Amino acid sequence: MTSSTPHSASLDSLDSLDSLDLTGRTALVTGAAGGIGRACALRLAAAGAKVRAVDRDAAGLEELADAARGAAGGVEPQVLDLTDLDAAEQAAAGTDVLVNNAGLQLVRPLQEFPPDVFHTVLTVMLEAPFRLIRGALPHMYGQGWGRIVNISSVHGLRASPYKSAYVAAKHGLEGLSKTAALEGAAHGVTSNCVNPGYVRTPLVERQIADQARAHGIPEERVLSEVLLQDSAMKRLLEPEEVAEAVAYLCTPQASFVTGTSLVLDGGWTAH
């Protein structure tokens, strides 16, 4: 048996994980004004990307742009409501890295869930990512390189009570991501999901009152008894940790990673 393999030279030549260089690349991040989206925008800008930061929150986008000053790349705020699907598709033209992150949540029993909210959640969290991918692919295919990262959730793999719209949207996003991976492979385009558990974001903080009401318990018991009940690690995930997973999927080391789900759940799905 020889001491080396045909692959060892190519593996040895790969840069270290901390050398991600997206200089000259354009990244689009949705829901970029806060939480996971903000962390992703800052991380990709630090790697040299020119980041199109998309959100409805104009003030939050301006604060993000200020925070990104001095980064190797930069942040261009773009106020956009993703329910305008044509505008979403147009915004993705010329994108090298697409991060579908925007989301919303409502916690209600199925029989009380407002149909208009269900429709909006599916529009923003499933149909808009489809349109954004559709808008980005011609450029990605043309250059033979692209990275699609869909911020899914443990709820893309598991269901929870009272979250019918969110769970349905995330399960759909998983399928969309895998389809994009199969179609994009021949064109140098990867598509993956990142699946966090509960992250320290305003979206999660706003859930606590709804969860307390739905489960009939005080708000102070929601974190331990509902949100983190199935997690082996009893803490919230930080947005910056999710952003590092997104960055990894853009590295040369991840060029063979596609059509999969990168789970950051503190052991939730190990049960």
C-alpha positions as a Markdown table, in Angstrom:
| # | Residue | x | y | z |
|---|---|---|---|---|
| 1 | Met | 0.0 | 0.0 | 0.0 |
| 2 | Thr | 1.4 | 3.4 | -0.9 |
| 3 | Ser | 1.5 | 6.3 | 1.5 |
| 4 | Ser | -0.3 | 8.7 | -0.7 |
| 5 | Thr | -3.4 | 8.7 | -2.8 |
| 6 | Pro | -4.2 | 10.4 | -6.2 |
| 7 | His | -6.2 | 12.9 | -4.4 |
| 8 | Ser | -3.7 | 14.0 | -1.8 |
| 9 | Ala | -2.0 | 16.7 | -3.9 |
| 10 | Ser | -5.2 | 18.4 | -4.8 |
| 11 | Leu | -6.4 | 18.3 | -1.2 |
| 12 | Asp | -3.1 | 19.6 | 0.1 |
| 13 | Ser | -3.3 | 22.5 | -2.4 |
| 14 | Leu | -6.6 | 23.8 | -1.0 |
| 15 | Asp | -6.5 | 27.0 | 0.9 |
| 16 | Ser | -7.3 | 27.0 | 4.6 |
| 17 | Leu | -10.9 | 27.7 | 5.7 |
| 18 | Asp | -10.1 | 31.1 | 6.9 |
| 19 | Ser | -8.9 | 32.4 | 3.5 |
| 20 | Leu | -12.3 | 32.7 | 1.8 |
| 21 | Asp | -11.9 | 35.3 | -0.9 |
| 22 | Leu | -15.0 | 36.6 | -2.7 |
| 23 | Thr | -13.3 | 39.6 | -4.2 |
| 24 | Gly | -15.0 | 40.5 | -7.4 |
| 25 | Arg | -18.1 | 38.4 | -6.5 |
| 26 | Thr | -21.6 | 39.8 | -6.0 |
| 27 | Ala | -23.7 | 38.3 | -3.2 |
| 28 | Leu | -27.3 | 38.9 | -2.5 |
| 29 | Val | -28.7 | 38.3 | 1.0 |
| 30 | Thr | -32.4 | 38.6 | 1.8 |
| 31 | Gly | -33.7 | 39.6 | 5.2 |
| 32 | Ala | -30.4 | 41.4 | 5.6 |
| 33 | Ala | -31.4 | 44.1 | 8.1 |
| 34 | Gly | -31.1 | 42.0 | 11.2 |
| 35 | Gly | -30.4 | 38.6 | 12.7 |
| 36 | Ile | -29.0 | 35.9 | 10.5 |
| 37 | Gly | -29.2 | 38.0 | 7.3 |
| 38 | Arg | -27.2 | 40.8 | 8.8 |
| 39 | Ala | -24.5 | 38.4 | 10.1 |
| 40 | Cys | -24.3 | 36.8 | 6.6 |
| 41 | Ala | -24.1 | 40.1 | 4.9 |
| 42 | Leu | -21.2 | 41.3 | 7.1 |
| 43 | Arg | -19.4 | 37.9 | 6.8 |
| 44 | Leu | -19.5 | 37.9 | 3.0 |
| 45 | Ala | -18.5 | 41.6 | 2.8 |
| 46 | Ala | -15.6 | 40.8 | 5.0 |
| 47 | Ala | -14.6 | 38.1 | 2.5 |
| 48 | Gly | -14.5 | 40.7 | -0.2 |
| 49 | Ala | -18.0 | 40.3 | -1.8 |
| 50 | Lys | -20.1 | 43.2 | -2.9 |
| 51 | Val | -23.3 | 42.5 | -1.0 |
| 52 | Arg | -26.7 | 43.5 | -2.2 |
| 53 | Ala | -28.6 | 43.6 | 1.1 |
| 54 | Val | -32.3 | 43.2 | 0.6 |
| 55 | Asp | -34.9 | 43.9 | 3.2 |
| 56 | Arg | -38.1 | 45.9 | 3.8 |
| 57 | Asp | -36.4 | 47.7 | 6.8 |
| 58 | Ala | -34.7 | 50.8 | 5.3 |
| 59 | Ala | -33.3 | 51.9 | 8.7 |
| 60 | Gly | -31.9 | 48.5 | 9.4 |
| 61 | Leu | -30.2 | 48.4 | 6.0 |
| 62 | Glu | -28.6 | 51.7 | 6.6 |
| 63 | Glu | -27.3 | 50.6 | 9.9 |
| 64 | Leu | -25.9 | 47.5 | 8.3 |
| 65 | Ala | -24.2 | 49.5 | 5.6 |
| 66 | Asp | -22.5 | 51.6 | 8.3 |
| 67 | Ala | -21.4 | 48.5 | 10.2 |
| 68 | Ala | -19.8 | 47.2 | 6.9 |
| 69 | Arg | -17.7 | 50.2 | 6.3 |
| 70 | Gly | -14.1 | 49.2 | 6.1 |
| 71 | Ala | -14.9 | 45.6 | 5.1 |
| 72 | Ala | -13.0 | 44.2 | 2.2 |
| 73 | Gly | -16.1 | 44.2 | 0.1 |
| 74 | Gly | -19.1 | 46.5 | 0.7 |
| 75 | Val | -22.9 | 46.5 | 1.3 |
| 76 | Glu | -25.4 | 48.1 | -1.0 |
| 77 | Pro | -28.8 | 48.5 | 0.7 |
| 78 | Gln | -31.8 | 47.6 | -1.4 |
| 79 | Val | -35.3 | 48.1 | 0.1 |
| 80 | Leu | -37.5 | 45.4 | -1.3 |
| 81 | Asp | -40.7 | 43.6 | -0.3 |
| 82 | Leu | -40.3 | 40.0 | -1.4 |
| 83 | Thr | -44.0 | 39.7 | -2.0 |
| 84 | Asp | -43.2 | 41.7 | -5.2 |
| 85 | Leu | -42.0 | 38.5 | -7.0 |
| 86 | Asp | -41.1 | 40.2 | -10.3 |
| 87 | Ala | -38.9 | 42.7 | -8.5 |
| 88 | Ala | -37.3 | 39.9 | -6.4 |
| 89 | Glu | -36.3 | 38.0 | -9.6 |
| 90 | Gln | -34.9 | 41.1 | -11.2 |
| 91 | Ala | -32.9 | 41.9 | -8.1 |
| 92 | Ala | -31.0 | 38.6 | -8.4 |
| 93 | Ala | -29.7 | 39.2 | -11.9 |
| 94 | Gly | -25.9 | 39.1 | -11.9 |
| 95 | Thr | -25.6 | 37.4 | -8.5 |
| 96 | Asp | -22.7 | 35.0 | -7.8 |
| 97 | Val | -23.8 | 34.1 | -4.3 |
| 98 | Leu | -27.4 | 34.0 | -3.3 |
| 99 | Val | -28.5 | 33.7 | 0.3 |
| 100 | Asn | -32.2 | 33.1 | 0.7 |
| 101 | Asn | -32.7 | 34.1 | 4.4 |
| 102 | Ala | -35.8 | 36.3 | 4.7 |
| 103 | Gly | -38.6 | 34.8 | 6.9 |
| 104 | Leu | -41.5 | 35.4 | 9.1 |
| 105 | Gln | -43.3 | 33.4 | 11.7 |
| 106 | Leu | -46.7 | 33.2 | 13.3 |
| 107 | Val | -47.6 | 30.6 | 16.0 |
| 108 | Arg | -51.2 | 29.5 | 15.9 |
| 109 | Pro | -53.2 | 26.3 | 15.9 |
| 110 | Leu | -54.2 | 25.2 | 12.4 |
| 111 | Gln | -57.8 | 25.9 | 12.9 |
| 112 | Glu | -57.0 | 29.5 | 14.0 |
| 113 | Phe | -54.2 | 30.1 | 11.5 |
| 114 | Pro | -55.2 | 33.1 | 9.2 |
| 115 | Pro | -55.2 | 32.0 | 5.6 |
| 116 | Asp | -53.8 | 35.3 | 4.4 |
| 117 | Val | -50.8 | 35.0 | 6.7 |
| 118 | Phe | -50.3 | 31.4 | 5.5 |
| 119 | His | -50.2 | 32.7 | 1.9 |
| 120 | Thr | -47.8 | 35.5 | 2.8 |
| 121 | Val | -45.4 | 33.1 | 4.6 |
| 122 | Leu | -45.3 | 30.7 | 1.6 |
| 123 | Thr | -44.8 | 33.7 | -0.8 |
| 124 | Val | -41.9 | 35.2 | 1.1 |
| 125 | Met | -40.2 | 31.9 | 2.2 |
| 126 | Leu | -40.7 | 29.6 | -0.8 |
| 127 | Glu | -42.0 | 31.4 | -3.9 |
| 128 | Ala | -39.6 | 34.3 | -3.5 |
| 129 | Pro | -36.6 | 32.0 | -3.2 |
| 130 | Phe | -37.7 | 30.3 | -6.4 |
| 131 | Arg | -37.9 | 33.6 | -8.2 |
| 132 | Leu | -34.6 | 34.7 | -6.8 |
| 133 | Ile | -32.9 | 31.5 | -7.9 |
| 134 | Arg | -34.5 | 31.8 | -11.3 |
| 135 | Gly | -33.1 | 35.3 | -11.6 |
| 136 | Ala | -29.6 | 34.4 | -10.5 |
| 137 | Leu | -29.1 | 31.2 | -12.5 |
| 138 | Pro | -28.5 | 32.7 | -16.0 |
| 139 | His | -25.4 | 34.6 | -14.7 |
| 140 | Met | -24.2 | 31.7 | -12.6 |
| 141 | Tyr | -24.6 | 29.2 | -15.5 |
| 142 | Gly | -22.9 | 31.6 | -17.9 |
| 143 | Gln | -19.7 | 31.8 | -15.8 |
| 144 | Gly | -19.7 | 28.2 | -14.6 |
| 145 | Trp | -19.8 | 29.1 | -10.9 |
| 146 | Gly | -22.4 | 29.9 | -8.3 |
| 147 | Arg | -23.4 | 29.3 | -4.7 |
| 148 | Ile | -27.0 | 29.1 | -3.6 |
| 149 | Val | -27.4 | 28.9 | 0.2 |
| 150 | Asn | -31.0 | 28.6 | 1.5 |
| 151 | Ile | -31.4 | 29.4 | 5.2 |
| 152 | Ser | -33.8 | 26.6 | 6.1 |
| 153 | Ser | -34.3 | 25.4 | 9.7 |
| 154 | Val | -34.6 | 22.3 | 11.8 |
| 155 | His | -38.3 | 22.8 | 10.8 |
| 156 | Gly | -37.3 | 21.9 | 7.3 |
| 157 | Leu | -36.5 | 18.4 | 8.7 |
| 158 | Arg | -38.9 | 18.2 | 11.7 |
| 159 | Ala | -42.4 | 19.6 | 12.4 |
| 160 | Ser | -43.6 | 21.4 | 15.5 |
| 161 | Pro | -47.2 | 22.2 | 16.5 |
| 162 | Tyr | -48.7 | 25.6 | 15.8 |
| 163 | Lys | -46.2 | 26.4 | 12.9 |
| 164 | Ser | -48.1 | 25.1 | 9.9 |
| 165 | Ala | -47.0 | 27.9 | 7.5 |
| 166 | Tyr | -43.4 | 28.0 | 8.6 |
| 167 | Val | -42.9 | 24.2 | 8.6 |
| 168 | Ala | -44.6 | 23.9 | 5.2 |
| 169 | Ala | -42.4 | 26.7 | 3.7 |
| 170 | Lys | -39.2 | 25.2 | 5.1 |
| 171 | His | -40.0 | 21.7 | 3.9 |
| 172 | Gly | -40.7 | 23.2 | 0.5 |
| 173 | Leu | -37.4 | 25.1 | 0.5 |
| 174 | Glu | -35.5 | 21.9 | 1.1 |
| 175 | Gly | -37.0 | 20.3 | -2.0 |
| 176 | Leu | -36.4 | 23.5 | -4.1 |
| 177 | Ser | -32.8 | 23.5 | -2.9 |
| 178 | Lys | -32.2 | 19.9 | -3.9 |
| 179 | Thr | -33.7 | 20.4 | -7.3 |
| 180 | Ala | -31.5 | 23.4 | -7.9 |
| 181 | Ala | -28.5 | 21.3 | -6.9 |
| 182 | Leu | -29.3 | 18.6 | -9.4 |
| 183 | Glu | -29.9 | 21.0 | -12.2 |
| 184 | Gly | -26.9 | 23.2 | -11.3 |
| 185 | Ala | -24.2 | 20.5 | -10.9 |
| 186 | Ala | -23.3 | 20.5 | -14.6 |
| 187 | His | -22.9 | 24.3 | -14.5 |
| 188 | Gly | -20.6 | 24.6 | -11.5 |
| 189 | Val | -23.5 | 25.8 | -9.2 |
| 190 | Thr | -24.0 | 24.3 | -5.8 |
| 191 | Ser | -27.2 | 24.6 | -3.8 |
| 192 | Asn | -27.5 | 23.7 | -0.1 |
| 193 | Cys | -29.6 | 24.4 | 3.0 |
| 194 | Val | -28.3 | 25.6 | 6.3 |
| 195 | Asn | -30.6 | 24.3 | 9.1 |
| 196 | Pro | -30.2 | 26.2 | 12.4 |
| 197 | Gly | -32.1 | 25.4 | 15.5 |
| 198 | Tyr | -33.3 | 28.4 | 17.5 |
| 199 | Val | -31.1 | 31.4 | 16.9 |
| 200 | Arg | -30.8 | 34.6 | 19.0 |
| 201 | Thr | -32.8 | 36.8 | 16.6 |
| 202 | Pro | -35.8 | 39.2 | 16.8 |
| 203 | Leu | -37.9 | 36.5 | 15.0 |
| 204 | Val | -37.3 | 34.1 | 17.9 |
| 205 | Glu | -37.8 | 36.7 | 20.6 |
| 206 | Arg | -41.1 | 37.6 | 19.1 |
| 207 | Gln | -42.3 | 34.0 | 19.2 |
| 208 | Ile | -42.0 | 33.7 | 23.0 |
| 209 | Ala | -45.3 | 35.4 | 23.8 |
| 210 | Asp | -47.1 | 33.5 | 21.0 |
| 211 | Gln | -45.6 | 30.2 | 22.3 |
| 212 | Ala | -46.6 | 30.9 | 25.9 |
| 213 | Arg | -50.2 | 31.6 | 24.8 |
| 214 | Ala | -50.4 | 28.5 | 22.5 |
| 215 | His | -48.9 | 26.2 | 25.2 |
| 216 | Gly | -50.6 | 27.8 | 28.2 |
| 217 | Ile | -47.4 | 28.5 | 30.1 |
| 218 | Pro | -45.7 | 31.6 | 31.4 |
| 219 | Glu | -43.2 | 33.3 | 28.9 |
| 220 | Glu | -40.2 | 32.6 | 31.2 |
| 221 | Arg | -40.8 | 28.8 | 30.7 |
| 222 | Val | -40.9 | 28.9 | 26.9 |
| 223 | Leu | -37.2 | 28.9 | 26.3 |
| 224 | Ser | -36.4 | 25.8 | 28.4 |
| 225 | Glu | -39.7 | 23.9 | 28.0 |
| 226 | Val | -40.6 | 24.6 | 24.4 |
| 227 | Leu | -37.8 | 26.1 | 22.3 |
| 228 | Leu | -34.9 | 24.1 | 23.7 |
| 229 | Gln | -36.7 | 21.1 | 24.9 |
| 230 | Asp | -35.3 | 18.8 | 22.2 |
| 231 | Ser | -31.9 | 20.4 | 21.9 |
| 232 | Ala | -29.0 | 18.6 | 23.7 |
| 233 | Met | -27.2 | 22.0 | 23.9 |
| 234 | Lys | -29.4 | 24.3 | 26.0 |
| 235 | Arg | -28.5 | 27.6 | 24.5 |
| 236 | Leu | -29.6 | 29.7 | 21.5 |
| 237 | Leu | -27.4 | 29.7 | 18.4 |
| 238 | Glu | -25.7 | 33.0 | 17.5 |
| 239 | Pro | -26.3 | 34.5 | 14.1 |
| 240 | Glu | -22.5 | 34.7 | 13.5 |
| 241 | Glu | -22.3 | 30.9 | 13.8 |
| 242 | Val | -24.9 | 30.5 | 11.0 |
| 243 | Ala | -23.0 | 33.0 | 8.9 |
| 244 | Glu | -19.8 | 30.9 | 9.2 |
| 245 | Ala | -21.7 | 27.9 | 7.9 |
| 246 | Val | -22.8 | 30.0 | 4.9 |
| 247 | Ala | -19.3 | 31.2 | 4.3 |
| 248 | Tyr | -18.0 | 27.6 | 4.4 |
| 249 | Leu | -20.4 | 26.6 | 1.6 |
| 250 | Cys | -18.7 | 29.3 | -0.5 |
| 251 | Thr | -15.1 | 28.0 | 0.0 |
| 252 | Pro | -13.2 | 25.8 | -2.4 |
| 253 | Gln | -13.4 | 23.0 | 0.3 |
| 254 | Ala | -17.1 | 22.9 | -0.2 |
| 255 | Ser | -17.2 | 22.6 | -4.0 |
| 256 | Phe | -18.4 | 19.0 | -3.7 |
| 257 | Val | -21.1 | 19.8 | -1.2 |
| 258 | Thr | -24.4 | 20.2 | -2.9 |
| 259 | Gly | -28.0 | 19.1 | -2.5 |
| 260 | Thr | -27.6 | 18.6 | 1.3 |
| 261 | Ser | -28.6 | 20.2 | 4.6 |
| 262 | Leu | -26.0 | 21.5 | 7.0 |
| 263 | Val | -27.7 | 21.1 | 10.4 |
| 264 | Leu | -26.8 | 23.4 | 13.3 |
| 265 | Asp | -29.2 | 22.2 | 15.9 |
| 266 | Gly | -27.3 | 21.4 | 19.1 |
| 267 | Gly | -28.3 | 17.7 | 18.7 |
| 268 | Trp | -32.1 | 18.3 | 18.2 |
| 269 | Thr | -32.4 | 15.9 | 15.2 |
| 270 | Ala | -30.2 | 13.3 | 16.9 |
| 271 | His | -33.3 | 12.1 | 18.9 |
